[in-house]
């Protein structure tokens, strides 16, 4: 099989299974290396051993490439397919089939693992029509949050990528921190340049309930905010362990979201599953809109949308209340109304 396709499929399966990002990045790096060679040149480099000495090619990735060049499905890929299933999911139905976009994704510009164009290609393969690039804001230094200057550079890159034929539509955005006092962690000028603003709490998650409520309410009142991201901050499984949900007056927060036309995110990551079911019900009763998002940090994470859609359906969330089922132009018109 094609060596680049083999390497990228392995990376995708590792990402979907939430394996170490170091593993998946090694396969994507090798795919970038061998993608520069013609089929004949690559075969020659495998035959004479030069590929083994090439920077970015390790023992495992070399074996995968050599087996693919030899006409076989690499053994490592075959094992992954057996263990975790094929990369291409069966055609979906229900709410998942109605999702047209994803408003929450990360790239190598902050704490994601791959380039914007790689994420865009994967989102299109997942059946989406548009993708919001929403890397982190400056105060989240541990995630390499973007300063205003770096965000401006990213906007230029996105503009260039949108000019390419056949690609998914990329929208500009940010996952901005809700700071301790409820302010949003970016300048007003930058907010004016963005299509979508997802705002999330990432720090001081164990604040006293009254203080956390006031913090979230102030953020929701901000005219640039479109989506309340992973509202409880909980972790229910995964390599980072578990973390209890933040406490706040959910009725007051969701009433404010409904009043200010801020969508409540249904975060699809398996380790988050945020909000919990009971809070989805409260938000539904409050009249809120919802955004089903992957919070993808690598291409394989777009498969998490299946879980998010399943949870929304199980809680009776109608498709018309899910803004990620809307066409991009309708979404942008809604966001601009803020």
C-alpha positions, 0 to 999 in steps of 0.5 A: 500500500502507499507508505504515506497512507499507511503511516497516516492511518497508523497515526490516526488510529493511535490518536483515536485510541488516545495513545501517547502523542509522541507515538503518533507524531513519529508516524506523521513526521515520517509521512512528511519525510517520505512524502517528498520522494517519488515512488521510485526514489523511495523504493531505491532508498529502502533498497540501499539502506539510505532511508534508515539513516534519514532524519525523522525515520526510526526503526518502527517507521522504517519497517512500516515503510519498507513493508508498504513499499514491498506491496504488503499491509504493514504488520503494525497497521494490521495489528492496530486494525484488529485491535481498534477497528478500521480508521473509516467508521461506518456511515453514521445516522441520527444527529451525528450525520447532521453535524456540519462543523466543529467549533473547538479544535487545536493545532500545533500553534498551541497544544495540538500535535499537527499543522492546520492543514492536516487537521483540516484534511481530517475534519473533511474526511470526518464528513464536516463542511467547516472547522473552527481553528480555536487554539488557546489564549495567552494566559494558558502558557502550559498550552503555548497559548497565542499572543495577539501577535501570534494569533494575527500570524495564524489568521494569515495562514488560515486565509491562505489555506482557505484559498486552496480549492477542494479544502474544508472551509476554515473559520477563525477562532480561539478557545479563550480563558475565562480569567479569575475575575470573569474577563476574557483573555484576549484584546477587544481588537482581536475578538473583532477579527475572529469568527467564533469565540469559545470561552472556558475555565482552565484555572482555579477549578475548585473555586467556591461555588458563588465565586465561580458562578460570578466568574462565569456570569461575567464572561457570558455577558461579554459580547464576543463570547459565542460558546461556553466550553466544557463548563464543569472542567471535570475529567472522568477517565484517561491518562490524566486521571479523574477530576471532580466537576467545578461547582456553580449555580448551573440554573443561573449560568444556563439562564444567562447563556440563554439570555445572551445567546451563548451556546453550551458546548457538549464536549465530545472528548471521552475523558471529559463528557462535559457537561454531565447528563443532568446539566445537559437537561438543565441547559435544555430546560433553560432554552440554551443552544448547544455546540457539539465539539470534538476538542480535537488536538490531533486528527484522530480526535474528530472521531470523538464527535460520535460520542458527543452526538450520542450523548446529545441524542440520549438527552433529547437535544433536538438538532435545531438547537445544535449550532454545529448542525447549521450551515457555516453562513447561518452560524456566522450570521448568528455569531455576528449578531453578538 
